[in-house]
Amino acid sequence: MKPIVVTGGTGSLGRRVVRELLDAGREVVVLSRRARPVADGSRFVSVDLRTGDGLDQALTGVDTVVHCASTLTGGDEQAARTLIDAAKRAGVTHLVYISIVGIDRIPLPYYRTKLAVERQLEASGLGYTILRATQFHELVQHIFSLLGRSPIVPVPTMRFQPVDTRDVAGRLAELALGEPAGRVPDFGGPEVRDAKSLARAYLTATGRRRLLVPVRVPGRIMAGFRRGENLVGDRFDGEWTFEQFLAEHATRRPSRFTDAGGSGG
Ligand SMILES: NC(=O)c1ccc[n+]([C@@H]2O[C@H](COP(=O)([O-])OP(=O)(O)OC[C@H]3O[C@@H](n4cnc5c(N)ncnc54)[C@H](OP(=O)(O)O)[C@@H]3O)[C@@H](O)[C@H]2O)c1
């Protein structure tokens, strides 16, 4: 069997995809700019997808690539162009891409980039599979860790359907081991929750006491989130809840701030 390359294989999602594929008995190559082994048995190669130096070599003898590499600082479209061109030269038959639910309905600049990459794949002539997922638990935790630095926490009036990277990785690996399937049904977490209830869960898990203040953030981007365009809504695929994630990942800290006793709620 040929090895599978996981771009972004050192990231939150990518490292779990690597493990899933190794568990399925496949040889896996982790690719990122500063690659390193993320699991016993994985090989690794350092490539910056924006330049593609070393990419042809990394894709030699590979027929499937799971593309998880991404950065908020720009360059994803160039990276996808480079990857697609190299994949064609190497005879890759299946490129699996992880995208985000609602990218065509929420005008966030990063989402426009994700949509442009989806379009590149669709036009590439390569066999491809695109899975859109909802927000990862890591991202939701990160948002509240930033907001939670202040004694008064502004909480946007919106909902999330947070999903665990373990669940998404399992689905991505399953797709990577199958045939190219085009755009497949969106993948969401087990619950739709308003941001305030997730903020409370985060504060409880980290032992913080804060005043939660709902805020209606103006603008078209937040209007899209308020409409629920980031939710799958009618499908609840993931199994791990935000509380289960926090139980493993959150660090409890004593707080010097006064409890607001759930006001804001
Ligand atoms: N976070 C969410 O809530 C969410 C939800 C749905 C879908 N997604 C999508 O899931 C994917 C993975 O997200 P994540 O949160 O796991 O990301 P992450 O933890 O930030 O990991 C990003 C990975 O990409 C690599 N990378 C970045 N730029 C690169 C480049 N130019 N060349 C090669 N490797 C590069 C990074 O490693 P180096 O720094 O070593 O290069 C890292 O391994 C992204 O496509 C994201 O859009 C995320």
The ligand as an SDF file (V2000), in Angstrom:
LIG
                    3D

 48 52  0  0  0  0  0  0  0  0999 V2000
  -10.1740   25.3270   13.9920 N   0  0  0  0  0  0  0  0  0  0  0  0
  -11.4400   25.1060   13.6410 C   0  0  0  0  0  0  0  0  0  0  0  0
  -12.3810   25.3840   14.3820 O   0  0  0  0  0  0  0  0  0  0  0  0
  -11.7130   24.4870   12.2830 C   0  0  0  0  0  0  0  0  0  0  0  0
  -13.0330   24.0940   11.9540 C   0  0  0  0  0  0  0  0  0  0  0  0
  -13.2610   23.4740   10.7200 C   0  0  0  0  0  0  0  0  0  0  0  0
  -12.2030   23.2800    9.8310 C   0  0  0  0  0  0  0  0  0  0  0  0
  -10.9410   23.6970   10.1770 N   0  0  0  0  0  0  0  0  0  0  0  0
   -9.8270   23.4870    9.2370 C   0  0  0  0  0  0  0  0  0  0  0  0
   -9.0470   22.3920    9.7080 O   0  0  0  0  0  0  0  0  0  0  0  0
   -7.7010   22.5570    9.2600 C   0  0  0  0  0  0  0  0  0  0  0  0
   -6.7430   22.3110   10.4300 C   0  0  0  0  0  0  0  0  0  0  0  0
   -7.0260   23.2390   11.4510 O   0  0  0  0  0  0  0  0  0  0  0  0
   -6.2150   23.1880   12.8110 P   0  0  0  0  0  0  0  0  0  0  0  0
   -6.9870   24.0030   13.7820 O   0  0  0  0  0  0  0  0  0  0  0  0
   -5.8300   21.7920   13.1250 O   0  0  0  0  0  0  0  0  0  0  0  0
   -4.9040   24.0030   12.3780 O   0  0  0  0  0  0  0  0  0  0  0  0
   -3.5510   24.2070   13.1980 P   0  0  0  0  0  0  0  0  0  0  0  0
   -3.5770   23.4960   14.5020 O   0  0  0  0  0  0  0  0  0  0  0  0
   -3.2670   25.6730   13.1550 O   0  0  0  0  0  0  0  0  0  0  0  0
   -2.4770   23.4700   12.2770 O   0  0  0  0  0  0  0  0  0  0  0  0
   -2.0880   24.0140   11.0410 C   0  0  0  0  0  0  0  0  0  0  0  0
   -1.0600   23.0880   10.4240 C   0  0  0  0  0  0  0  0  0  0  0  0
   -0.7000   23.5890    9.1380 O   0  0  0  0  0  0  0  0  0  0  0  0
    0.7370   23.6250    9.0360 C   0  0  0  0  0  0  0  0  0  0  0  0
    1.0410   24.6940    8.0670 N   0  0  0  0  0  0  0  0  0  0  0  0
    0.6340   25.9830    8.1110 C   0  0  0  0  0  0  0  0  0  0  0  0
    1.0830   26.6480    7.0430 N   0  0  0  0  0  0  0  0  0  0  0  0
    1.7910   25.7650    6.2910 C   0  0  0  0  0  0  0  0  0  0  0  0
    2.5130   25.8640    5.0640 C   0  0  0  0  0  0  0  0  0  0  0  0
    2.6340   27.0170    4.3800 N   0  0  0  0  0  0  0  0  0  0  0  0
    3.1170   24.7390    4.5760 N   0  0  0  0  0  0  0  0  0  0  0  0
    3.0510   23.5700    5.2560 C   0  0  0  0  0  0  0  0  0  0  0  0
    2.3780   23.4230    6.4160 N   0  0  0  0  0  0  0  0  0  0  0  0
    1.7660   24.4940    6.9340 C   0  0  0  0  0  0  0  0  0  0  0  0
    1.1970   23.8710   10.4760 C   0  0  0  0  0  0  0  0  0  0  0  0
    2.5050   23.4300   10.7680 O   0  0  0  0  0  0  0  0  0  0  0  0
    3.8080   24.3790   10.6100 P   0  0  0  0  0  0  0  0  0  0  0  0
    3.5400   25.6120   11.4140 O   0  0  0  0  0  0  0  0  0  0  0  0
    4.9370   23.5110   11.0950 O   0  0  0  0  0  0  0  0  0  0  0  0
    3.9060   24.6530    9.1410 O   0  0  0  0  0  0  0  0  0  0  0  0
    0.2210   22.9570   11.2320 C   0  0  0  0  0  0  0  0  0  0  0  0
    0.6710   21.6200   11.1580 O   0  0  0  0  0  0  0  0  0  0  0  0
   -7.6240   23.9470    8.6100 C   0  0  0  0  0  0  0  0  0  0  0  0
   -7.7290   23.8010    7.2160 O   0  0  0  0  0  0  0  0  0  0  0  0
   -8.8670   24.6530    9.1360 C   0  0  0  0  0  0  0  0  0  0  0  0
   -9.3540   25.6380    8.2540 O   0  0  0  0  0  0  0  0  0  0  0  0
  -10.6740   24.2720   11.3840 C   0  0  0  0  0  0  0  0  0  0  0  0
  1  2  1  0
  2  3  2  0
  2  4  1  0
  4  5  1  0
  4 48  2  0
  5  6  2  0
  6  7  1  0
  7  8  2  0
  8  9  1  0
  8 48  1  0
  9 10  1  0
  9 46  1  0
 10 11  1  0
 11 12  1  0
 11 44  1  0
 12 13  1  0
 13 14  1  0
 14 15  2  0
 14 16  1  0
 14 17  1  0
 17 18  1  0
 18 19  2  0
 18 20  1  0
 18 21  1  0
 21 22  1  0
 22 23  1  0
 23 24  1  0
 23 42  1  0
 24 25  1  0
 25 26  1  0
 25 36  1  0
 26 27  1  0
 26 35  1  0
 27 28  2  0
 28 29  1  0
 29 30  1  0
 29 35  2  0
 30 31  1  0
 30 32  2  0
 32 33  1  0
 33 34  2  0
 34 35  1  0
 36 37  1  0
 36 42  1  0
 37 38  1  0
 38 39  2  0
 38 40  1  0
 38 41  1  0
 42 43  1  0
 44 45  1  0
 44 46  1  0
 46 47  1  0
M  CHG  2   8   1  16  -1
M  END
$$$$
